[in-house]
Amino acid sequence: MSGTMIKEFRLPDLGEGLTESEIVAWKVAVGDTVTLNQIIAEVETAKAVVELPSPFAGVVAALHEQPGTVVEVGKPIVSFEIEGDDGAAGSAPDAAAAKREPNLVGYGAVLEASGRPARRARTFAAPAAAAVAAPAAPAEPAASVAPVHAAEPAAPVLAAEPVETKPAASAPGERPRSTPPVRKLAKDLGVDLEAVTGTGEHGLITREDVQNFAGGGDLSAAVQELPGAPAQPLAPQARGERETRTPIKGVRKFTAAAMVASAFTAPHVTEFLTVDVTPTMELLARLKASRAFAGYKLTPLTLVSKAVLIALRNHPTLNARWDEANQEIVQFNYVNLGIAAATPRGLTVPNIKDADRMSLMDLSTALTELTDTARAGKTSPESLSGGTISITNIGVFGIDAGTPILNPGEAAILALGAVRKMPWEYQDEVALRQVMTLSLSFDHRLVDGEQGSRFLQDLGAMLADPGMVLAMV
């Protein structure tokens, strides 16, 4: 018998173990007919705004969350009314088909009823009593199916595994519970998971737990141990109308945690070099006028980026990562060049994959696409991970120099100052020249002062005389 069914679509994991996303805007309304992979919503993760395609073709039956709501991964966000076979509902063949339902690209593993990949619950031995296992029941698929017109009696809920209370920490001798992306983050930040208290379900250690610990230790546990610490949080002070409070979430929340973790994990050193870049600006003008570069957007950032990529060939220590967990220095034999971008939702650092293999034309195109995508808030999570070294162009704001904070997991970041016309010594005379200040911050665990200085010196030499490139490649 043919009829219609309701299928729920649960918020998927949009990459790197993210546990929640905010509904930014719905692109459909109740009653709309949608096709497979049609964009139905925009959601903001901790890194970027992502367009969410529909996994079904049918009619929108309900929108479960309003724009501005933060939703946990695995929670239903929309229901669809689709064509289906009522008589086969609940049968074994349909159950098998549901399990075989393909997953959309970028959504991670197929979600179970809990909204996350099924994990076997841990059991902890107790000296006085032992847990009694409940009868096992098969987990239902992520997209739950039910006939629209058929009412079924309520069934008792059975636990698939023994229920455990949320522990404050893992039992002695057991590895702390966490997901692979969280373990990788802890490894990158040099955090020992044994010392972190998990705040997730059943004591699961989350990304936020690791980031908070790296930024100043497990503050919640520390406060509880303080003598005289209040059992309940203090009531907030009365707020007047002359101040505005904005929730810390999304990109801003992620960036803040990353910057704190970086500042208090890697010993930063910043060096400055002021350079006469008049020859580089003259080269830029010639390239813009060249027919070969017609249609390409060339800026000082384009040429400096290319110079950085060339300088790294002779100074690879700046293109590396400190692996605290394994006590190793990871040397990258490729360059994923990060470019800091100011967006309405906060600072992001998308990167250009394998930038060291690109020609100047290819690099120009990649930079244009990167900045346009970032400003539109459409940067993908994949573009925000895997960077090896970064550049921030503070000169566009009229700033000459600064002390940039390292992007976590990277050894160096370069800040470009504004290009200004200044009196400068040139051929034994004072002349009006175009001058720029370069600010290089590096991780002193990885990069010695000499190595950082020589890199900055070579970079400045190329910008002062682009012909020096011939001596460095």
C-alpha positions as CSV (number, residue, x, y, z in Angstrom):
1,M,0.0,0.0,0.0
2,S,1.4,3.3,-1.1
3,G,1.3,6.5,1.1
4,T,3.4,9.2,2.7
5,M,5.9,9.0,5.5
6,I,7.6,11.5,7.8
7,K,11.4,11.5,7.9
8,E,13.4,13.6,10.3
9,F,16.7,15.1,9.4
10,R,19.2,15.4,12.3
11,L,22.0,17.9,12.4
12,P,25.0,16.2,11.0
13,D,28.6,16.4,12.1
14,L,29.9,19.0,9.7
15,G,33.6,18.2,10.2
16,E,36.4,17.7,12.7
17,G,34.2,16.5,15.5
18,L,32.2,19.7,16.0
19,T,29.5,19.1,18.5
20,E,27.0,21.9,17.8
21,S,26.0,24.4,15.2
22,E,23.8,27.5,15.1
23,I,20.9,27.8,12.7
24,V,21.6,31.0,10.8
25,A,18.7,31.1,8.3
26,W,16.2,28.7,6.8
27,K,16.0,28.7,3.0
28,V,12.7,26.8,3.0
29,A,9.4,27.0,4.8
30,V,6.8,24.5,5.9
31,G,4.9,23.3,2.9
32,D,7.7,23.9,0.4
33,T,8.6,21.1,-2.0
34,V,12.3,20.4,-2.0
35,T,14.6,18.2,-4.2
36,L,17.5,16.1,-3.2
37,N,20.6,18.2,-2.2
38,Q,18.6,21.5,-2.5
39,I,20.0,24.0,0.0
40,I,17.6,24.2,2.9
41,A,19.5,26.1,5.6
42,E,22.7,28.0,6.5
43,V,24.3,26.9,9.8
44,E,27.3,28.4,11.5
45,T,29.8,26.0,13.1
46,A,32.7,27.1,15.3
47,K,34.7,27.8,12.2
48,A,32.4,28.9,9.3
49,V,29.0,29.3,7.8
50,V,28.0,26.2,5.9
51,E,25.1,25.6,3.5
52,L,23.1,22.5,4.4
53,P,21.6,20.4,1.5
54,S,18.5,18.3,1.9
55,P,19.0,14.6,2.2
56,F,15.5,13.9,0.9
57,A,13.1,14.9,-1.9
58,G,9.7,15.8,-0.6
59,V,7.6,18.4,1.3
60,V,8.9,20.2,4.4
61,A,6.6,19.1,7.2
62,A,8.1,20.9,10.1
63,L,11.1,23.1,11.1
64,H,12.1,22.1,14.6
65,E,14.5,25.0,15.3
66,Q,14.4,28.7,14.9
67,P,17.2,30.9,13.4
68,G,19.7,31.8,16.1
69,T,19.2,28.6,18.0
70,V,22.4,26.5,18.8
71,V,21.6,22.9,18.1
72,E,23.6,19.8,19.2
73,V,24.8,17.4,16.5
74,G,22.2,14.6,16.2
75,K,19.2,16.6,17.1
76,P,16.2,16.8,14.6
77,I,16.1,20.1,12.8
78,V,13.6,19.5,10.0
79,S,11.0,16.9,9.1
80,F,10.1,15.9,5.5
81,E,6.9,14.3,4.1
82,I,8.0,11.8,1.5
83,E,6.4,9.2,-0.7
84,G,6.7,5.7,0.7
85,D,5.2,2.2,1.1
86,D,3.1,2.0,4.3
87,G,2.8,-1.8,4.2
88,A,6.5,-2.2,4.3
89,A,7.1,0.2,7.1
90,G,9.0,-1.4,10.0
91,S,9.8,-4.6,7.9
92,A,13.2,-6.0,7.9
93,P,14.0,-5.1,4.2
94,D,13.2,-1.5,4.9
95,A,15.2,-1.5,8.0
96,A,18.2,-2.8,6.1
97,A,17.6,-0.2,3.4
98,A,17.6,2.5,6.0
99,K,20.9,1.3,7.2
100,R,22.3,1.4,3.7
101,E,21.1,5.0,3.1
102,P,24.0,6.9,1.6
103,N,25.5,9.7,3.6
104,L,26.0,13.2,2.1
105,V,29.6,14.2,1.4
106,G,31.1,16.2,4.3
107,Y,28.6,15.0,6.9
108,G,30.9,12.4,8.5
109,A,29.7,9.0,9.7
110,V,26.0,8.0,9.4
111,L,24.4,9.0,12.7
112,E,22.7,6.6,15.0
113,A,19.6,7.4,17.1
114,S,21.7,9.4,19.6
115,G,22.9,11.7,16.7
116,R,26.5,10.4,17.0
117,P,28.3,7.3,15.8
118,A,27.4,4.5,18.2
119,R,29.9,3.9,21.0
120,R,29.9,1.1,23.5
121,A,29.3,2.5,27.0
122,R,32.1,1.9,29.4
123,T,31.4,0.0,32.6
124,F,33.4,0.6,35.8
125,A,33.9,-2.1,38.4
126,A,32.5,-1.2,41.8
127,P,33.7,-3.0,44.9
128,A,30.2,-3.2,46.5
129,A,27.9,-3.9,43.5
130,A,28.0,-4.8,39.9
131,A,25.9,-3.3,37.1
132,V,23.0,-5.4,35.7
133,A,22.8,-5.3,31.9
134,A,19.5,-4.4,30.4
135,P,18.2,-6.3,27.3
136,A,19.8,-5.1,24.1
137,A,17.8,-3.3,21.4
138,P,18.9,-2.3,17.9
139,A,19.7,1.4,17.5
140,E,17.3,3.2,15.2
141,P,18.7,5.0,12.1
142,A,19.4,8.7,12.1
143,A,16.4,9.4,9.8
144,S,13.5,8.0,11.8
145,V,10.5,6.8,9.6
146,A,6.9,6.7,10.6
147,P,3.6,6.6,8.6
148,V,1.7,9.9,8.7
149,H,-1.7,8.3,9.2
150,A,-0.8,5.2,11.2
151,A,-0.8,5.5,15.0
152,E,1.3,2.9,16.8
153,P,1.2,2.1,20.5
154,A,4.0,3.4,22.5
155,A,6.8,0.9,23.0
156,P,9.0,0.7,26.1
157,V,12.4,2.2,25.7
158,L,15.2,-0.3,26.1
159,A,18.8,0.6,26.9
160,A,21.3,-0.8,24.4
161,E,24.0,-0.9,27.1
162,P,24.1,-0.6,30.9
163,V,23.4,3.0,31.9
164,E,26.3,4.7,33.7
165,T,26.3,7.8,35.7
166,K,28.4,10.7,34.4
167,P,31.8,10.3,36.0
168,A,33.9,13.3,37.0
169,A,36.9,11.6,35.4
170,S,37.9,8.3,33.8
171,A,38.6,5.3,36.0
172,P,42.2,4.8,37.0
173,G,44.2,2.9,34.3
174,E,41.6,3.7,31.5
175,R,42.1,6.0,28.6
176,P,40.0,9.2,29.0
177,R,36.9,9.1,26.8
178,S,37.2,11.4,23.8
179,T,36.8,11.4,20.0
180,P,39.7,11.2,17.6
181,P,39.5,14.9,16.6
182,V,39.6,15.9,20.2
183,R,42.6,13.6,20.9
184,K,44.4,15.2,17.9
185,L,43.6,18.7,19.2
186,A,44.9,17.8,22.7
187,K,48.1,16.4,21.0
188,D,48.6,19.6,19.0
189,L,48.1,21.8,22.1
190,G,50.3,19.6,24.3
191,V,47.4,18.8,26.7
192,D,47.4,15.6,28.7
193,L,43.9,14.2,28.6
194,E,44.4,12.4,31.9
195,A,44.3,15.8,33.6
196,V,41.2,17.1,31.8
197,T,37.7,16.7,33.3
198,G,35.1,15.8,30.6
199,T,31.9,17.8,30.6
200,G,30.3,15.9,27.8
201,E,27.8,13.0,27.9
202,H,29.1,10.2,30.3
203,G,32.2,12.2,31.0
204,L,33.2,12.6,27.3
205,I,36.0,15.1,26.9
206,T,35.0,17.8,24.3
207,R,37.0,20.2,22.2
208,E,35.9,23.0,24.5
209,D,37.3,21.1,27.5
210,V,40.7,20.8,25.9
211,Q,40.8,24.4,24.7
212,N,39.7,25.7,28.2
213,F,42.4,23.5,29.8
214,A,45.1,24.7,27.4
215,G,44.0,28.3,28.0
216,G,44.4,28.1,31.8
217,G,43.8,24.7,33.1
218,D,40.7,23.0,34.2
219,L,39.1,26.0,35.8
220,S,35.9,24.4,36.9
221,A,37.7,21.7,38.9
222,A,40.1,24.2,40.4
223,V,37.3,26.5,41.6
224,Q,35.5,23.6,43.3
225,E,38.7,22.8,45.2
226,L,39.2,26.3,46.5
227,P,38.4,26.6,50.2
228,G,35.2,28.6,50.7
229,A,34.2,28.4,47.1
230,P,30.4,28.9,46.7
231,A,28.4,25.8,45.9
232,Q,26.1,27.8,43.5
233,P,27.2,30.4,40.9
234,L,26.9,34.0,42.1
235,A,23.9,35.9,40.8
236,P,24.8,38.3,37.9
237,Q,25.0,42.0,38.8
238,A,22.2,44.2,37.6
239,R,22.9,45.5,34.1
240,G,22.0,49.0,33.0
241,E,20.7,50.1,29.6
242,R,24.1,51.7,28.6
243,E,25.8,48.3,27.9
244,T,25.1,45.6,25.4
245,R,25.9,41.9,26.0
246,T,26.5,39.6,23.1
247,P,26.7,35.8,23.6
248,I,30.2,34.4,22.8
249,K,29.6,31.7,20.2
250,G,30.4,30.5,16.7
251,V,33.6,31.8,15.0
252,R,34.3,34.3,17.8
253,K,34.2,31.6,20.5
254,F,36.5,29.3,18.5
255,T,38.9,32.1,17.7
256,A,39.1,33.2,21.3
257,A,39.9,29.7,22.6
258,A,42.5,29.1,19.9
259,M,44.3,32.4,20.6
260,V,44.4,31.8,24.3
261,A,45.7,28.3,23.8
262,S,48.4,29.6,21.4
263,A,49.4,32.5,23.6
264,F,49.9,30.3,26.7
265,T,51.3,27.3,25.0
266,A,53.9,28.5,22.4
267,P,56.6,30.9,23.6
268,H,56.2,33.8,21.2
269,V,59.1,36.0,19.9
270,T,58.4,38.9,17.5
271,E,61.0,40.6,15.3
272,F,60.6,43.7,13.1
273,L,62.3,44.8,9.9
274,T,61.5,48.0,8.0
275,V,62.2,47.7,4.3
276,D,62.4,50.0,1.3
277,V,59.9,48.3,-0.9
278,T,60.0,50.8,-3.7
279,P,61.4,48.3,-6.3
280,T,58.6,45.8,-5.3
281,M,55.9,48.5,-5.8
282,E,57.4,49.4,-9.2
283,L,57.4,45.7,-10.2
284,L,53.8,45.5,-9.1
285,A,52.9,48.5,-11.3
286,R,54.6,46.8,-14.3
287,L,52.9,43.5,-13.7
288,K,49.5,45.2,-13.5
289,A,50.2,46.9,-16.9
290,S,51.4,43.7,-18.5
291,R,49.0,41.9,-20.9
292,A,50.1,38.6,-19.4
293,F,48.5,39.5,-16.1
294,A,45.3,41.1,-17.5
295,G,42.4,40.0,-15.4
296,Y,44.5,39.0,-12.4
297,K,44.2,40.9,-9.1
298,L,47.7,41.8,-8.0
299,T,48.4,43.5,-4.6
300,P,51.4,43.9,-2.3
301,L,50.1,40.8,-0.5
302,T,50.4,38.8,-3.7
303,L,54.1,39.5,-4.1
304,V,54.9,39.2,-0.4
305,S,53.2,35.8,-0.3
306,K,55.3,34.6,-3.2
307,A,58.4,35.9,-1.5
308,V,57.5,34.1,1.7
309,L,57.1,30.8,-0.2
310,I,60.5,31.3,-1.8
311,A,62.2,32.2,1.5
312,L,60.8,29.1,3.2
313,R,62.8,26.9,0.9
314,N,66.0,28.0,2.6
315,H,64.4,28.3,6.1
316,P,62.1,25.2,6.5
317,T,62.1,25.4,10.3
318,L,59.5,28.1,10.1
319,N,57.2,25.7,8.3
320,A,56.9,23.1,11.1
321,R,54.9,22.0,14.1
322,W,55.8,21.1,17.7
323,D,54.3,17.7,18.6
324,E,54.3,17.8,22.4
325,A,52.7,14.4,22.9
326,N,55.3,12.5,20.8
327,Q,58.1,14.9,21.6
328,E,58.8,15.4,17.9
329,I,59.2,18.3,15.5
330,V,57.1,17.8,12.5
331,Q,58.6,19.3,9.4
332,F,56.2,20.0,6.6
333,N,57.4,19.4,3.0
334,Y,54.6,21.4,1.6
335,V,53.1,24.9,2.4
336,N,49.5,25.5,3.2
337,L,49.6,29.3,3.3
338,G,47.1,30.8,5.8
339,I,45.7,34.3,5.2
340,A,44.0,36.0,8.1
341,A,40.7,37.5,7.1
342,A,38.4,39.8,9.0
343,T,34.8,38.8,8.6
344,P,31.5,40.1,10.1
345,R,31.5,36.9,12.3
346,G,35.1,37.3,13.5
347,L,38.7,36.5,12.5
348,T,39.3,33.4,10.3
349,V,42.5,32.1,8.8
350,P,41.6,30.0,5.7
351,N,44.6,28.6,3.9
352,I,45.7,27.9,0.3
353,K,46.7,24.2,0.0
354,D,50.1,23.5,-1.6
355,A,50.7,27.2,-2.2
356,D,54.4,26.5,-2.7
357,R,53.6,24.7,-6.0
358,M,51.7,27.7,-7.5
359,S,52.8,30.2,-10.1
360,L,52.3,33.9,-9.4
361,M,49.2,33.8,-11.5
362,D,47.8,30.8,-9.7
363,L,48.6,32.3,-6.3
364,S,46.8,35.6,-7.3
365,T,43.7,33.6,-8.3
366,A,43.8,31.6,-5.1
367,L,44.2,34.7,-2.9
368,T,41.3,36.4,-4.6
369,E,39.0,33.4,-4.2
370,L,40.0,33.0,-0.6
371,T,39.3,36.6,0.4
372,D,36.0,36.8,-1.5
373,T,34.8,33.6,0.0
374,A,35.8,34.6,3.6
375,R,34.1,38.0,3.3
376,A,30.9,36.3,2.1
377,G,31.1,34.0,5.1
378,K,31.2,30.9,2.9
379,T,34.6,29.5,3.9
380,S,34.5,25.7,4.2
381,P,35.7,24.0,7.4
382,E,38.3,22.1,5.3
383,S,39.9,25.4,4.2
384,L,40.3,26.5,7.8
385,S,42.3,23.5,8.9
386,G,45.8,22.2,8.0
387,G,47.6,25.5,7.7
388,T,51.4,25.5,8.1
389,I,52.3,29.2,8.2
390,S,50.2,32.4,8.1
391,I,50.2,36.0,6.9
392,T,48.1,38.8,8.3
393,N,47.9,42.1,6.3
394,I,47.4,44.8,9.0
395,G,48.6,47.4,6.5
396,V,45.1,47.6,5.0
397,F,44.0,49.2,8.2
398,G,46.8,51.8,8.1
399,I,48.8,50.0,10.8
400,D,52.6,49.8,10.6
401,A,53.5,46.9,12.9
402,G,52.2,44.5,15.5
403,T,52.9,41.3,17.4
404,P,50.6,38.7,15.8
405,I,49.6,35.6,17.7
406,L,50.5,32.3,16.1
407,N,47.7,30.2,14.6
408,P,47.7,27.0,16.8
409,G,49.9,24.3,15.3
410,E,52.0,26.7,13.3
411,A,55.6,27.9,13.9
412,A,55.4,31.4,12.4
413,I,53.1,34.2,11.3
414,L,54.0,37.4,9.3
415,A,52.3,40.7,9.7
416,L,52.5,43.2,6.8
417,G,52.5,46.9,7.7
418,A,51.2,49.7,5.5
419,V,53.3,50.9,2.6
420,R,54.1,54.6,3.3
421,K,56.2,57.2,1.6
422,M,58.9,58.2,4.0
423,P,62.3,60.0,3.9
424,W,64.9,57.2,3.4
425,E,68.6,56.9,2.8
426,Y,69.0,55.9,-0.9
427,Q,72.3,55.9,-2.8
428,D,73.9,58.0,-0.1
429,E,71.2,60.6,-0.2
430,V,67.8,61.2,1.5
431,A,64.9,60.5,-0.8
432,L,61.2,59.9,-0.6
433,R,60.8,56.1,-0.8
434,Q,58.0,53.6,-0.2
435,V,58.6,51.8,3.0
436,M,57.0,48.8,4.8
437,T,57.5,47.2,8.2
438,L,57.5,43.4,8.5
439,S,56.6,41.8,11.9
440,L,57.5,38.2,12.3
441,S,56.2,36.1,15.3
442,F,57.6,32.6,15.7
443,D,57.5,29.7,18.2
444,H,60.8,29.8,20.0
445,R,60.6,26.1,20.8
446,L,60.9,25.5,17.1
447,V,62.7,28.5,15.7
448,D,65.9,30.0,17.1
449,G,66.5,33.7,17.0
450,E,69.1,33.3,14.3
451,Q,66.8,31.2,12.1
452,G,63.9,33.7,12.4
453,S,66.2,36.7,11.8
454,R,67.8,35.1,8.6
455,F,64.3,34.3,7.2
456,L,63.2,37.9,7.8
457,Q,66.5,39.2,6.3
458,D,66.1,37.1,3.2
459,L,62.4,38.2,2.8
460,G,63.4,41.8,3.2
461,A,66.2,41.5,0.6
462,M,63.7,40.1,-2.0
463,L,61.3,43.0,-1.4
464,A,64.0,45.6,-1.5
465,D,65.4,44.1,-4.7
466,P,63.1,41.5,-6.5
467,G,66.1,40.5,-8.6
468,M,67.5,38.7,-5.5
469,V,65.0,36.0,-6.1
470,L,67.3,34.6,-8.8
471,A,70.0,34.1,-6.1
472,M,67.5,32.2,-3.8
473,V,65.8,29.7,-6.1
